[in-house]
Amino acid sequence: MLTTDEIRSFFPAIQTSPDVILDNAGGSQVPKGVADAIRDYMLENYVQVGADYETSQRSTGTVAKAHEFIDLFMNGVGCGHAILASSTTVQCAVLADCYARAARGGRNEIIVAETAHEANAGPWYRLADRGFVVHTWAFDLESLELHLADLENLLSDRTLLVAFPHVSNVLGNVDDAQAITKAAHGAGARVVIDGVAYAPHRAIDVATLEADWYGYSTYKVFGPHMAAMFGTNEAFEELDGPNHFFIPREEVPYKFEPGGPSHEGCAGLLALWPYLAALAGGAVDGEPDRKSVEKAFDRISVLEDPLLHRMLEYLGTKPDVRIIGPASPSPSRVATVSFVHRSKRSAEIAKAANTAHFGIRYGHFYAYRLCHRLALEGVLHDVEDGVVRVSMLHYNTLDEIDGLIRCFEELL
Ligand SMILES: Cc1ncc(COP(=O)(O)O)c(C=O)c1O
């Protein structure tokens, strides 16, 4: 098994950054191999896909293999395909437009979780302009959780789909996506799950969740600035993709990838495999396999656990601090920790930590509706000030967390 020091040696930016990087929910660092693969592709193989000459065939192969790898990474092989695009925001907007153009079969209601990042909220709320009724699935103010019973009250035979996060990028709690999906399916509705805040911490498993649509941003999972949206064959079947009219409807996922994905990005995505294989303790030159992906994420959880424990334990000793999200470590909590201080603004705390070279941040993190309600209820100072967020990944160390805690001692 790789030690934390060995893991850190894969990430050059960690060695050179003047800041301790604890803003990982905004975007992760990449292993050198990923950056090298992007560079090599651009210098050696930068021609268009789809022609018959050798270099073009290599490009075609890279893009095809990247799709296959992401299908495997998400455990979707055989049940659907991942669309590759520039961001989850774009993926959700494209999907919402597809649903607006599709036959509705009497289903014109959409349910959106209030804890959603705006990427998986705004596009659905905007469909109110195109004849849909959009309901908010409100979170419970006491526990800050989404309750299944509240969703069940909103579901009916008019529900087209339910959009919700697997993990809130502010709260850090893992929602029971399997139970939510089961309830939605019971009403005949589809689900669109935002897995962006889940994917850096746990192995995505669309097969077990039976997710119709599941998206995540690859730049938050040690890869290039892209995003993957997995859809099942049945879910694709109901929609017309937005790509050019002469591209056959059945050509999935390309029919849903107008302009195509970044080719050099695809090379970078593929180069994540050796890092995951090394984390899993296996051979780095073999073909990608699902078991190793799961093992790699098991290792990631084990490495993140002590960091999460230390941070929560410390914040729990501060009487003026309220943790916004689960205050205790558990398997249904990831290492993204947000808090507010009774009298000090989040901006003041984050900026002071930044001056001491701790890369954390404050704000609503585009979970605007969640933070807006918390601000209205007096939990936050205001929506823009939001929360202070410390987002840790497996390559962070206890020393780094202890350093931040020493810095917080002067502030909290
Ligand atoms: C939970 C969550 N969903 C969606 C997004 C949007 O992702 P992208 O930047 O790929 O559009 C983010 C980005 O921070 C996020 O944290």
The ligand as a MOL file (V3000), in Angstrom:
LIG
                    3D

  0  0  0     0  0            999 V3000
M  V30 BEGIN CTAB
M  V30 COUNTS 16 16 0 0 0
M  V30 BEGIN ATOM
M  V30 1 C -21.8720 19.5040 -5.8530 0
M  V30 2 C -21.5160 20.2000 -7.1280 0
M  V30 3 N -22.3070 20.0350 -8.2080 0
M  V30 4 C -22.0310 20.6150 -9.3780 0
M  V30 5 C -20.9360 21.4340 -9.5220 0
M  V30 6 C -20.6880 22.0700 -10.8460 0
M  V30 7 O -19.6550 21.4070 -11.4810 0
M  V30 8 P -18.9400 22.0350 -12.7550 0
M  V30 9 O -17.9550 23.0090 -12.2560 0
M  V30 10 O -18.3190 20.8480 -13.4260 0
M  V30 11 O -19.9930 22.6660 -13.5860 0
M  V30 12 C -20.0850 21.6440 -8.4420 0
M  V30 13 C -18.9270 22.5360 -8.5680 0
M  V30 14 O -18.3870 23.0140 -7.6190 0
M  V30 15 C -20.3810 21.0020 -7.2060 0
M  V30 16 O -19.6110 21.1750 -6.1330 0
M  V30 END ATOM
M  V30 BEGIN BOND
M  V30 1 1 1 2
M  V30 2 1 2 3
M  V30 3 2 2 15
M  V30 4 2 3 4
M  V30 5 1 4 5
M  V30 6 1 5 6
M  V30 7 2 5 12
M  V30 8 1 6 7
M  V30 9 1 7 8
M  V30 10 2 8 9
M  V30 11 1 8 10
M  V30 12 1 8 11
M  V30 13 1 12 13
M  V30 14 1 12 15
M  V30 15 2 13 14
M  V30 16 1 15 16
M  V30 END BOND
M  V30 END CTAB
M  END
